[in-house]
Amino acid sequence: MSAPVSICPVPADQRPINEYKSLKESWFFGWSSADFRTFLVRFGLLWGMSCFISGPIAASSFEPIEAFGRFFLAANGGAIFLVSLILLRLYLGWTYVDQRLYCETVDYEETGWYDGQSWTKPQAELTQDRLISTYQVRPTLQRLRYSFGVLGLLCIVGQSLWRFC
């Protein structure tokens, strides 16, 4: 006797496993789950682009020739702000998928926002989704949390150095 086959009523694009695959393959969210070296390179490029944006703004407040220390710290403070916003968006996207994978039920919409439904995952699918959550998504979330910690530490160092400039 075979196990009963569960027909999943959730539309394909709203299934947690497909949301995870879509997120991992996207150019924006995918770089945060790449290998550590790729993550650092892209993080550095993001930092550089943010400095390119915040540098002219800092230069309008602090003349780079006369007050280089304050200009440098202000430009990097602006870059930290921009990078933090991007990291926050990455973190929120991965957190959403993590919650959808780990939850026993899947909330979905058949045709629009007005007809929300809920479907309970079968045990095999729940186990698979939780394994993906534990071994794929949560390490990415941890990496993003560490990145926030580094940015926070840089803010504290910058604030401490501001007094000496």
TAFEN-V676537 format. One record per residue. N is the residue number from 1. RES is the residue in one small letter. PSI is psi in radians with two decimals (none if undefined). Layout:
BEGIN
((N	RES	PSI) (N	RES	PSI))
END
This chain:
BEGIN
((1	m	2.21) (2	s	2.77) (3	a	2.57) (4	p	2.40) (5	v	2.22) (6	s	2.16) (7	i	2.13) (8	c	2.04) (9	p	-0.12) (10	v	2.27) (11	p	2.57) (12	a	-0.72) (13	d	-0.16) (14	q	0.02) (15	r	2.36) (16	p	-0.68) (17	i	-0.66) (18	n	-0.59) (19	e	-0.70) (20	y	-0.83) (21	k	-0.73) (22	s	-0.74) (23	l	-0.77) (24	k	-0.58) (25	e	-0.17) (26	s	2.62) (27	w	-0.55) (28	f	-0.89) (29	f	-0.47) (30	g	-0.53) (31	w	-0.40) (32	s	-0.28) (33	s	0.08) (34	a	3.07) (35	d	2.83) (36	f	-0.69) (37	r	-0.79) (38	t	-0.72) (39	f	-0.80) (40	l	-0.71) (41	v	-0.81) (42	r	-0.62) (43	f	-0.74) (44	g	-0.72) (45	l	-0.70) (46	l	-0.73) (47	w	-0.80) (48	g	-0.76) (49	m	-0.64) (50	s	-0.67) (51	c	-0.62) (52	f	-0.58) (53	i	-0.76) (54	s	-0.34) (55	g	-0.91) (56	p	-0.58) (57	i	-0.75) (58	a	-0.62) (59	a	-0.47) (60	s	-0.35) (61	s	-0.64) (62	f	2.06) (63	e	2.09) (64	p	-0.56) (65	i	-0.73) (66	e	-0.67) (67	a	1.14) (68	f	-0.68) (69	g	-0.85) (70	r	-0.67) (71	f	-0.83) (72	f	-0.81) (73	l	-0.68) (74	a	-0.73) (75	a	-0.75) (76	n	-0.57) (77	g	-0.73) (78	g	-0.68) (79	a	-0.71) (80	i	-0.72) (81	f	-0.84) (82	l	-0.75) (83	v	-0.67) (84	s	-0.69) (85	l	-0.72) (86	i	-0.73) (87	l	-0.62) (88	l	-0.74) (89	r	-0.72) (90	l	-0.79) (91	y	-0.76) (92	l	-0.68) (93	g	-0.81) (94	w	-0.60) (95	t	-0.72) (96	y	-0.84) (97	v	-0.67) (98	d	-0.77) (99	q	-0.69) (100	r	-0.65) (101	l	-0.69) (102	y	-0.42) (103	c	2.55) (104	e	-0.47) (105	t	2.69) (106	v	2.09) (107	d	2.36) (108	y	2.93) (109	e	2.24) (110	e	-0.87) (111	t	-0.27) (112	g	-3.11) (113	w	-0.34) (114	y	-0.14) (115	d	0.87) (116	g	2.44) (117	q	2.96) (118	s	2.42) (119	w	2.32) (120	t	2.24) (121	k	2.49) (122	p	2.76) (123	q	-0.71) (124	a	-0.76) (125	e	-0.67) (126	l	-0.76) (127	t	-0.79) (128	q	-0.82) (129	d	-0.68) (130	r	-0.59) (131	l	-0.74) (132	i	-0.75) (133	s	-0.82) (134	t	-0.74) (135	y	-0.20) (136	q	-0.86) (137	v	-0.79) (138	r	-0.61) (139	p	-0.61) (140	t	-0.75) (141	l	-0.69) (142	q	-0.71) (143	r	-0.73) (144	l	-0.64) (145	r	-0.73) (146	y	-0.68) (147	s	-0.71) (148	f	-0.68) (149	g	-0.74) (150	v	-0.76) (151	l	-0.68) (152	g	-0.73) (153	l	-0.71) (154	l	-0.62) (155	c	-0.76) (156	i	-0.75) (157	v	-0.77) (158	g	-0.71) (159	q	-0.68) (160	s	-0.70) (161	l	-0.39) (162	w	-0.64) (163	r	-0.49) (164	f	-0.05) (165	c	none))
END
